[in-house]
């Protein structure tokens, strides 16, 4: 009986995690997301899910660090991610190479435009002000 209860708990936990991941995926579609580990933002959670699905992405994040913002979109069977690094004033783009093997293609770095930089810095500042005040 104890083994059955343990399996049930593990099963419920994995279903709950899968549901949360799907809910995040729907929320993230065509969105610009702040990436912050603590407290974990939607952008951070999406990046962690995507990096678990692709060793190439995991290596990229390990080498370049967490971006400040993440944009996610999809078209057909391809997913597109854009990583924004505000201090470096750079962006990188990545797209899946289809659903074949989890590999991704990277391009960049690209120089961020003054408008992108201004907009994202203002958004990050606004979130930081709310976090400090709350």
C-alpha positions as CSV (number, residue, x, y, z in Angstrom):
1,X,0.0,0.0,0.0
2,X,2.8,2.4,0.9
3,X,4.4,1.8,-2.5
4,X,1.2,2.5,-4.3
5,X,0.7,5.8,-2.4
6,X,4.3,6.8,-3.2
7,X,3.8,6.1,-6.9
8,X,0.5,8.1,-6.8
9,X,2.3,11.1,-5.2
10,X,5.1,11.0,-7.8
11,X,2.5,10.7,-10.6
12,X,0.5,13.6,-9.3
13,X,3.7,15.7,-9.0
14,X,4.8,15.0,-12.6
15,X,1.3,15.8,-13.9
16,X,1.3,19.0,-11.9
17,X,4.7,20.0,-13.2
18,X,3.7,19.2,-16.8
19,X,0.5,21.2,-16.4
20,X,2.4,24.2,-15.0
21,X,4.9,23.9,-17.9
22,X,2.1,23.9,-20.5
23,X,0.4,26.9,-18.7
24,X,3.7,28.8,-18.9
25,X,4.1,27.9,-22.6
26,X,0.7,29.4,-23.4
27,X,1.5,32.5,-21.3
28,X,4.9,32.9,-22.9
29,X,3.8,32.7,-26.6
30,X,4.8,35.9,-28.4
31,X,5.8,37.6,-25.2
32,X,8.7,39.6,-23.9
33,X,9.6,38.2,-20.5
34,X,11.9,39.4,-17.7
35,X,14.4,36.7,-16.7
36,X,15.1,36.6,-13.0
37,X,16.0,33.5,-11.0
38,X,14.7,34.7,-7.6
39,X,11.9,35.1,-7.4
40,X,11.6,32.9,-10.5
41,X,9.8,34.8,-13.3
42,X,7.9,33.3,-16.2
43,X,10.9,34.1,-18.5
44,X,13.3,32.2,-16.1
45,X,10.9,29.2,-15.9
46,X,10.6,29.1,-19.7
47,X,14.3,29.4,-20.2
48,X,14.9,26.5,-17.8
49,X,12.3,24.3,-19.6
50,X,13.8,25.1,-23.0
51,X,17.4,24.5,-21.8
52,X,16.3,21.1,-20.5
53,X,15.0,20.3,-23.9
54,X,18.1,21.3,-25.8
55,X,21.7,20.6,-24.7
56,X,22.9,23.3,-27.1
57,X,20.8,25.9,-25.4
58,X,21.9,24.8,-22.0
59,X,25.6,25.2,-23.1
60,X,24.8,28.6,-24.6
61,X,23.2,29.8,-21.3
62,X,26.2,28.4,-19.4
63,X,28.6,30.3,-21.5
64,X,26.7,33.6,-21.9
65,X,24.8,33.7,-18.6
66,X,21.1,34.4,-18.0
67,X,19.7,37.1,-20.3
68,X,17.8,40.1,-18.8
69,X,14.9,39.4,-21.1
70,X,13.6,36.6,-23.3
71,X,11.2,36.8,-26.2
72,X,9.5,33.6,-27.3
73,X,7.6,32.9,-30.5
74,X,6.8,30.0,-32.8
75,X,6.0,29.4,-36.4
76,X,5.1,26.0,-37.8
77,X,7.3,23.5,-36.0
78,X,10.0,26.0,-35.1
79,X,10.4,27.9,-31.9
80,X,12.2,31.2,-31.8
81,X,13.9,32.7,-28.7
82,X,15.6,36.1,-28.5
83,X,17.9,36.8,-25.6
84,X,18.5,40.4,-24.5
85,X,21.6,41.3,-22.4
86,X,21.1,44.9,-21.4
87,X,24.6,45.7,-19.9
88,X,26.3,44.3,-23.0
89,X,23.7,46.0,-25.2
90,X,23.5,42.8,-27.2
91,X,20.8,40.3,-28.4
92,X,21.1,36.8,-29.6
93,X,18.5,34.8,-31.6
94,X,18.0,31.1,-31.5
95,X,15.6,28.8,-33.4
96,X,15.0,25.2,-33.2
97,X,16.0,23.1,-36.2
98,X,12.6,21.3,-36.1
99,X,11.6,18.6,-33.7
100,X,14.3,16.2,-34.8
101,X,16.9,16.2,-32.1
102,X,16.5,19.2,-29.9
103,X,19.3,21.1,-31.7
104,X,19.1,24.8,-32.1
105,X,20.7,27.4,-34.4
106,X,22.2,30.6,-32.9
107,X,22.8,34.0,-34.5
108,X,24.3,37.1,-33.0
109,X,25.4,39.0,-31.1
110,X,23.4,41.8,-32.5
111,X,23.7,45.4,-31.2
112,X,20.5,46.4,-29.5
113,X,18.8,49.5,-30.9
114,X,18.6,52.6,-28.6
115,X,14.8,52.1,-28.6
116,X,15.0,48.5,-27.5
117,X,17.5,49.3,-24.8
118,X,15.5,52.2,-23.4
119,X,12.2,50.2,-23.4
120,X,13.7,47.1,-21.7
121,X,15.7,49.1,-19.2
122,X,12.5,51.0,-18.2
123,X,10.6,47.7,-17.9
124,X,13.3,46.2,-15.8
125,X,13.5,49.3,-13.6
126,X,9.7,49.3,-13.2
127,X,9.7,45.6,-12.0
128,X,12.6,46.3,-9.7
129,X,10.9,49.3,-8.1
130,X,7.7,47.2,-7.6
131,X,9.7,44.4,-6.0
132,X,11.5,46.7,-3.6
133,X,8.3,48.5,-2.7
134,X,6.4,45.2,-2.2
